[in-house]
Amino acid sequence: MNKTKRKIFETSMKLFAEKGYDATSIEEITATVGVAKGTLYYHFSSKEEIFNFLIEEGIKLLQNSIDIKTEKLDNYIDQILYYVRSENAEKDYIIKETSLNDIIKNVALKNKDDLLENNVDLIVDVSDEKVLTDSKWLEFILNQIINNSIKYKRDNIGSYIKIKVCENTNSVKLFIEDNGIGISKNDLPQVFDKWFTGENGREKSKSTGMGLYIAKKLCVKLGHRIEIESEAGSFTRVVITFGKNDFCKMD
């Protein structure tokens, strides 16, 4: 990659991260880089091509990281792809009646090796409850939550993740609770912020600081509400609330 192309790439990446894909124009990219449009179009045919190049380079970087296991690499790649969707695609989802049990089974299967390796019990108390959502997006959201529960488990105890559902007339609530290291009071208000890793991310493991940020953005687009309760050294509980009867935005 030559110097000009790299500068266009790095500037675009920064602008996309700060403002979002849709809010960033070719004119702003060229003005920030200090090149003419013709120079940009010599290297990239469109803004979409810049974005696609960003994704490809990000995946290459992850694949070249020797410390990353295959399943963790898959999760990081998922984060890149769903970040793109959360920033760029207003209609890249299909809302329909979906079985929570089916989604949870898929997430459990995807994480089975990590659960076994870390001796974490997954306890599911879900029957035939259905919600209005996009199954792939919700699967990604739950996968981020389960990944965090495994990553931040406490040592020398019987670690578990409990999933249950409570249903009433107006909504369905999905609870995911673990008995891990928990989140400090200072960090809790910031867990959905972009790039936020907190004490746990700095001390316990490598963290992108993007998983929960993307999960929150997807929930907002789907009309769901996501909340986190936690106590350091005790537990973390994530609650996702789904409206019933229609595509219902949860305020």
KOLROTOR-765240 format. One record per residue (C-alpha): x, y negated, z. Coordinates in steps of 0.25 Angstrom, whole numbers, padded with zeros to 4 digits, always signed. Layout:
REM residues N
XYZ/...
This chain:
REM residues 251
+0000+0000+0000/+0006-0013-0004/+0007-0026+0005/-0005-0033-0001/-0014-0021-0001/-0011-0018+0013/-0014-0032+0017/-0027-0031+0010/-0030-0018+0017/-0026-0022+0031/-0033-0036+0030/-0046-0029+0025/-0045-0019+0037/-0044-0030+0047/-0056-0037+0041/-0065-0025+0040/-0062-0022+0054/-0065-0036+0059/-0076-0040+0051/-0082-0027+0044/-0081-0022+0030/-0094-0030+0025/-0090-0043+0031/-0076-0043+0025/-0075-0048+0011/-0065-0046+0000/-0063-0062+0000/-0060-0061+0015/-0050-0050+0013/-0042-0057+0002/-0042-0070+0010/-0037-0063+0022/-0026-0056+0015/-0023-0068+0006/-0024-0061-0008/-0033-0064-0020/-0045-0055-0023/-0038-0049-0035/-0026-0044-0026/-0036-0037-0017/-0043-0031-0028/-0030-0026-0034/-0028-0017-0022/-0043-0014-0018/-0055-0014-0027/-0065-0018-0017/-0067-0020-0002/-0073-0006-0001/-0059-0001-0007/-0052-0008+0004/-0061-0002+0015/-0059+0012+0009/-0044+0010+0009/-0045+0006+0023/-0052+0019+0027/-0042+0028+0019/-0030+0021+0025/-0036+0023+0039/-0039+0038+0036/-0025+0039+0031/-0019+0033+0044/-0027+0042+0052/-0023+0054+0044/-0008+0051+0046/-0010+0050+0061/-0003+0063+0066/-0009+0062+0080/-0024+0062+0075/-0031+0076+0075/-0040+0079+0063/-0053+0077+0071/-0048+0064+0077/-0044+0060+0063/-0058+0063+0058/-0064+0054+0069/-0055+0042+0065/-0059+0044+0050/-0073+0044+0054/-0071+0031+0062/-0065+0025+0050/-0077+0029+0041/-0088+0026+0051/-0081+0012+0054/-0083+0009+0039/-0097+0013+0039/-0100+0005+0052/-0094-0007+0045/-0098-0006+0031/-0111+0003+0029/-0124-0003+0034/-0132+0009+0027/-0122+0020+0028/-0131+0028+0037/-0144+0036+0037/-0153+0035+0048/-0162+0048+0050/-0166+0057+0061/-0154+0065+0066/-0152+0076+0076/-0143+0072+0087/-0140+0086+0090/-0135+0088+0076/-0126+0076+0077/-0120+0080+0090/-0117+0094+0085/-0109+0088+0073/-0101+0079+0083/-0099+0091+0092/-0093+0099+0081/-0084+0088+0076/-0078+0086+0090/-0078+0101+0094/-0063+0102+0093/-0061+0090+0101/-0071+0094+0112/-0064+0107+0113/-0050+0102+0114/-0054+0092+0124/-0063+0101+0133/-0075+0092+0132/-0088+0098+0133/-0099+0093+0124/-0113+0094+0131/-0125+0091+0122/-0139+0089+0127/-0146+0086+0114/-0158+0093+0108/-0165+0089+0095/-0165+0074+0097/-0165+0066+0084/-0161+0052+0081/-0161+0042+0070/-0147+0040+0065/-0137+0043+0055/-0131+0056+0058/-0117+0054+0053/-0115+0040+0060/-0121+0046+0073/-0111+0058+0072/-0099+0048+0071/-0104+0040+0083/-0105+0053+0091/-0092+0058+0087/-0085+0045+0091/-0092+0046+0105/-0088+0061+0107/-0074+0058+0102/-0072+0048+0113/-0078+0057+0123/-0068+0068+0120/-0056+0057+0118/-0059+0051+0132/-0062+0063+0140/-0057+0065+0154/-0046+0075+0157/-0047+0086+0167/-0063+0086+0168/-0074+0094+0161/-0076+0084+0149/-0089+0083+0143/-0097+0075+0133/-0112+0076+0135/-0122+0072+0124/-0137+0071+0127/-0149+0064+0122/-0161+0056+0128/-0173+0053+0120/-0185+0044+0123/-0196+0037+0115/-0187+0026+0109/-0173+0032+0108/-0164+0043+0109/-0151+0042+0117/-0139+0050+0115/-0129+0051+0126/-0114+0055+0125/-0107+0056+0138/-0093+0061+0142/-0086+0062+0155/-0073+0056+0150/-0064+0045+0154/-0075+0035+0152/-0073+0020+0148/-0069+0008+0157/-0079-0003+0160/-0070-0013+0153/-0070-0004+0140/-0084+0000+0140/-0090-0013+0134/-0080-0012+0122/-0081+0002+0118/-0088-0001+0105/-0079-0012+0101/-0070-0010+0088/-0056-0005+0091/-0059-0004+0106/-0051+0008+0113/-0051+0004+0127/-0043+0010+0139/-0047+0024+0135/-0043+0023+0120/-0030+0017+0124/-0027+0027+0135/-0033+0040+0131/-0032+0041+0116/-0030+0034+0103/-0043+0027+0100/-0048+0019+0087/-0057+0011+0095/-0067+0012+0084/-0076+0024+0087/-0086+0018+0096/-0086+0005+0088/-0090+0012+0076/-0100+0021+0084/-0107+0008+0089/-0107+0002+0075/-0114+0014+0069/-0124+0015+0081/-0128+0000+0078/-0130+0003+0063/-0138+0015+0066/-0147+0008+0077/-0142+0016+0088/-0137+0011+0102/-0124+0016+0108/-0119+0013+0122/-0108+0018+0131/-0108+0020+0146/-0095+0024+0153/-0088+0025+0166/-0072+0026+0166/-0068+0040+0171/-0082+0046+0171/-0090+0046+0158/-0094+0039+0145/-0108+0039+0140/-0112+0035+0126/-0127+0033+0123/-0133+0031+0109/-0147+0027+0107/-0155+0030+0095/-0169+0023+0092/-0180+0032+0088/-0191+0032+0077/-0184+0023+0068/-0170+0017+0065/-0170+0009+0078/-0159+0000+0082/-0155+0001+0097/-0152-0013+0102/
